[in-house]
Amino acid sequence: MATLKDVADRAGVSIATVSYYINGTHRLREDTRQRVMQAIRELNYIPNRAARNLKESENKEIGIVLPDIEDPYYSEILKGLVYEAETAGYTLNIAFTYWLPTQECRIIEEFISRNVSGIIILTCQPSNTEFFQNSIIAHQVPNVFIDRIPKGLNVNFQTFDNYTAVHYLTEQLLLKGYERIGLMIGSEEQLGESDSFYAFTDAFIKCKKEFDPDLIYHCNMTKEDAFRVLMNALRTQDAPQAIITSSENIMKGVVEALDLLHIRIPEDICVITLGIECWNRSNYNPRVLHTSRRAYTMGRHCSRLLISNIRSPQLFETEFMLHQDHHLTESMSFPDPPEPFYFERKKETLKILSLDLPTIRALSAMAQVFSNQYDAQIEVDYLPMRELFERVCEDSVREQSEYDIYVVDVSWMRYLVQENCLMDLTDFLQPQPLFSSHIMLKNLENCRLNDRYYALPIIGGTHLLFYRQDYFTDTELQKEFRAKHRLSLRPPKTWTEFNGIARYFTREFNPSSPSLYGTALPAKMSEELALDILIRLWSAGGGLYDQSGRLILNTPQNVRGFQNILETCACVPPDILELDHHEAFRDFAEGKISMLVSFTEYAGAIKNYIPSDLMPNVGYCMMPGGTPANVGWQLGVSRSTKKFDLIRHLFDWVCQKNTSYYLTILDGQAVMKYPYENHELLKLYPWLDLTEESIRISRSRIYPSKGRKTTVPPWQVETVLCNIFQKIWEQGLSIPQALREGDREMKRLFS
């Protein structure tokens, strides 16, 4: 085990200097700090703070590391741990990781430095074997791992036997005559969840039945994600006759979804969960079948096991134990299989035309909830962006339109109103206090033109910077970046910083970069490329107009803006003009790119590309440059629709508090304030904390629209911007030359 002297020798400094660094008692030169920090890392040295006080031969403190306390399963384990440890005369230091691997590492290192007697941990990073080998194992700390075990380590491990429980439940359902059985579990990288999967499939094989792989649902062990997964699944498939869930937390999300859809438990579907033993039956959902696992008892056993290890380390042998669900076969009474459940088709239909957006997909998943409440159904047709714009313009002028509602971009509002495509909604929206007091002001203002309202906001967003936090916090990379640039490696605040960091994280310029590219520029959709260009021009002080309000592109400010975006292009995947945002999200999730500027509307989609155990590696911050674009989509109403009363109901329903919560959980981007004030949602979706402020400072796209003879569609203005970029990027024109050609294009549009 490394000593203070070893660190001093490795760093080439005195023991006192190392002590100053550890205790923070003296200010050290930056290069000295870096040498000491690197030596500590290389030697895996953990300062032993408890060595300052040797009055006691044994520090009777046990460290407890849990992901959180919200799951009742963890709460029961903790109760057992506390009771047994305190009875034996030990004190407990309890810390929560909140599913953050970096937080977990910090907590464990802190416990080791405090010379705790032992550690009991429910880890959020079972794949990080190297860390546990170099910390807990290397320092010979007595330990007990619960539920998740690092691969290849000989450690004490305690968990429940999910295989036996799930196999029994599945087999009994099949023997009872069930055919469509669903399974809702967490990531199969976790031992208990993978055991649940194999038990489920093995039971079907044993009973010589075929299972439907579409009925195996994966979520991230939260009630919100279980709700999201099931709601999206039931949008496209029939409900199963039964669902088995691997935890009570998951069960709560499943029950919420079924109740919301008016699918009765157990009349329409049998729900079974691996549950916690409790004498008080009122703690159980009476409609759900629960197994009975003694989490409290397992917690007590974990404490006894650890204390035995602490007291007799030489004679102790590690224990791997699978605890059984209590009275599994005695307490379960399975109902007869229900008849297949189908949603009733309603007589009246609201037809919506939209771009394929996460929030509209969320609205579609919630459509049955609206249908149950108002005896009408929602149908959504999706079109690509340019086709959507043209279809809205065509459909809205018909004597009887095909669609009742159009989902329209904020930049289209001026054009559509001037062309008389949308119904004036002022008399409906203005008297409604629900709209004016609970919708974000800027989102509501997007729907107003000449003091009249022509739509209801449904999506309100802006830009954020998403970055790989694991790369930015890596000690080696931080040291190397500081050596090269004499700056700290941190999320960039300006576009100049952004380009410098993007270059550092591009392997062509830095062979040690963990990512192939520093960022991405999805330019397949010209509308998204135009926005990427605009936010750079704005940050440089440019845009479509000069300071006198003249429409002009060839300005020194715009030259700087295009120079900036060209510097970015050196750090992105090739074939820029063929890359769409979904490919960029996938590359980001796989670690091929380090930073991504994208829309808050896509935050949930980005999250869904990333495995749940890697989610803590994603960071969020305000976009560099300080000039995010005000983006969003509105619900515009066809002027010829005859279903205005039903549309009123839809607008009221969309603006309800619970609806805004559900849409957010389903990966939508709410315009209502409620989700941004809810602590549970803010914890699960950290970008919400930034979105409201980013929207507040965002800039609106005000495109010129009136030519001498015609109204100019906004996409034509965006096309001019994209053409300038292509002429620079593909044809090699100089920036001023391309901007001059852009001015000529603009002149032709408006003459």
Buried (B, 14 or more C-beta within 10 A) or exposed (E): EBEBEBBBBBBEBEEEBBBBBBEEEEEBEEEBBBBBBBBBEEBBBBBBBBEEEEEEEEBBBBBBBBBBEBBBBBBBBBBBBBBBBEEBEBEBBBBBBEBBBBBBBEBBBBBBBBBBBBBBBBBBBBBBBEBBBEBBBBBEBBBBBBBBBBEEBEBBBBBBBBBBBBBBBBBBBBEBEBBBBBBBBBBBBBBBBBBBBBBBBBBBEEEEBEBEEEBBBBBBBBBBBBBBBBBBBBBEEEBBBBBBBBBBBBBBBBBBBBEBBBBEBBEBBBBBBBBBBBEEEEEBBEBBBBBBBBBBBBBBBBBBBBBBBBEEEEEBEEBEBBBBBEEBEEEBEBBEBBEEBEBEEBEEBBBBBBBEBBBBBBBBBBBBBBBBEBEBBBEBEBBEBBEBBEBBBEBBBEEEBEBBBBBBBBBBBBBBBEBEBBBBBBEBBEEBEBBEEBBBEBBBBBBBBEEBBBBBBBBBBBBBBBBBBBBBBBEEBBBBBBEEEEEEBBBBBEBBBBBBBBBBBBBEEBEEBBBBBBBBBBBBBBBBBBBBBBBBBBBBBBBBBBEEEEBBBBBEBBBBBBBBBBBBBBBBBEEBBEBEBBBBBBBBBEBBBBBBBBBBBBBBBBBBBBEBBBBBBBBBBBBBBBBBBBBBBBBBBBBBBEBBEBBEBBBBBBBBBEBBBBBBBBBBBBBBBBBBEBEBBBBBBBBBEBBBEBBEBBBBBEBBBEEEEEEBBBBBBBBBBBBBBBBBBEEEBEBBBBBBBBBEBBEEBBE
